[in-house]
Amino acid sequence: MSRTAHRIVKLFTAGSVMLLTAVPALSATRSDQPVQGWSAMAGVDIATLLDRAQHLPETDMAVGDQPYCADDPEIHRTLKSDFSETRVDASHQGTELWGSDQMGTWTLVAPRGDQTSCIIASGVGYDDQQDVEVYYQTAGLR
């Protein structure tokens, strides 16, 4: 292989590495991303799901289309490791709002008295500069 060909291969490799490392940042939160949210159970509004969450079985015993319910440490670990989310508020109807500026995602969690919780809603467009009420309103809890 000629010296020029080696140089082209090196430049292509370096460019590919740079592009691959930039992709997560490019796919992360956008400043113009509108706040959107979805119920964790198709066809059930989030306010109703909040009431039902107190009596749902944990996910390993679930049947059909049920929200993800598990012990609190598992819920917290999942939100932190899979979505880079942290708890940002716990002030509305006993729910916890988790969000990630890095990923631009948010999650609404319904804690229960038995040290378990259910994820009742999630969405995109999270920004820590936004008033938390926007997420509760998007979820239908205002």
SVG drawing of the C-alpha trace seen along z (x, -y; Angstrom):
<svg xmlns="http://www.w3.org/2000/svg" viewBox="-58 -28 63 41">
<polyline fill="none" stroke="black" stroke-width="0.4" points="0.0,0.0 1.4,-3.4 2.2,-6.1 -0.8,-8.2 -3.1,-5.3 -1.8,-4.7 -2.4,-8.4 -6.0,-8.2 -6.7,-5.1 -5.4,-6.9 -7.4,-10.0 -10.5,-8.0 -10.0,-6.0 -9.4,-9.1 -12.5,-10.7 -14.6,-7.7 -13.5,-7.6 -14.3,-11.3 -17.7,-10.8 -18.6,-7.8 -17.6,-9.7 -19.7,-12.7 -22.9,-10.7 -24.1,-10.4 -23.7,-14.2 -25.5,-14.9 -28.4,-12.6 -28.8,-14.0 -31.0,-16.8 -31.8,-19.6 -32.6,-23.1 -35.7,-23.2 -37.0,-19.7 -40.7,-20.2 -41.7,-18.5 -43.6,-15.4 -44.8,-12.6 -46.6,-9.2 -48.5,-7.1 -46.7,-3.8 -49.9,-1.9 -51.5,-2.4 -55.0,-3.9 -54.8,-4.8 -54.4,-8.4 -51.6,-9.1 -53.9,-10.3 -55.8,-7.0 -52.6,-5.1 -51.3,-6.9 -54.3,-5.6 -53.9,-2.0 -50.1,-1.9 -50.6,-1.3 -52.1,2.1 -50.2,3.3 -48.0,6.4 -44.2,6.1 -43.1,6.5 -41.9,10.1 -45.5,11.0 -47.2,8.7 -49.7,9.7 -50.1,7.9 -49.5,4.2 -48.5,3.1 -46.1,0.3 -42.6,1.3 -42.9,1.8 -40.0,3.0 -38.3,2.3 -37.0,-1.2 -33.3,-0.5 -33.9,1.3 -36.0,-1.6 -33.4,-4.1 -30.5,-2.1 -32.3,-1.6 -33.1,-5.3 -29.6,-6.3 -27.7,-3.7 -29.9,-3.4 -31.0,-7.0 -28.6,-9.1 -31.6,-10.4 -31.6,-11.8 -34.5,-12.7 -35.3,-16.4 -38.6,-16.8 -40.9,-14.9 -43.7,-17.4 -46.8,-16.4 -49.3,-13.8 -46.6,-11.7 -44.8,-11.2 -41.1,-11.6 -39.9,-13.4 -36.6,-12.1 -34.8,-13.8 -31.6,-13.8 -30.1,-16.9 -27.6,-14.5 -30.3,-12.3 -33.1,-14.9 -35.5,-12.3 -37.8,-12.5 -39.7,-9.8 -42.6,-10.1 -42.4,-7.5 -45.1,-6.5 -43.5,-5.3 -45.5,-2.9 -45.6,-2.3 -43.8,1.1 -40.5,-0.3 -41.5,0.4 -42.4,-2.0 -44.0,-2.0 -43.0,-4.1 -46.2,-5.7 -45.0,-8.1 -42.0,-9.1 -41.1,-11.6 -38.6,-13.7 -37.6,-17.4 -36.2,-17.5 -34.3,-20.6 -33.3,-21.4 -33.9,-25.1 -37.6,-24.3 -40.1,-24.7 -41.0,-21.2 -44.7,-22.0 -44.3,-21.6 -43.6,-17.9 -46.5,-17.3 -48.8,-19.2 -47.6,-17.3 -48.2,-14.1 -51.8,-15.2 -51.4,-15.7 -52.3,-19.4"/>
</svg>
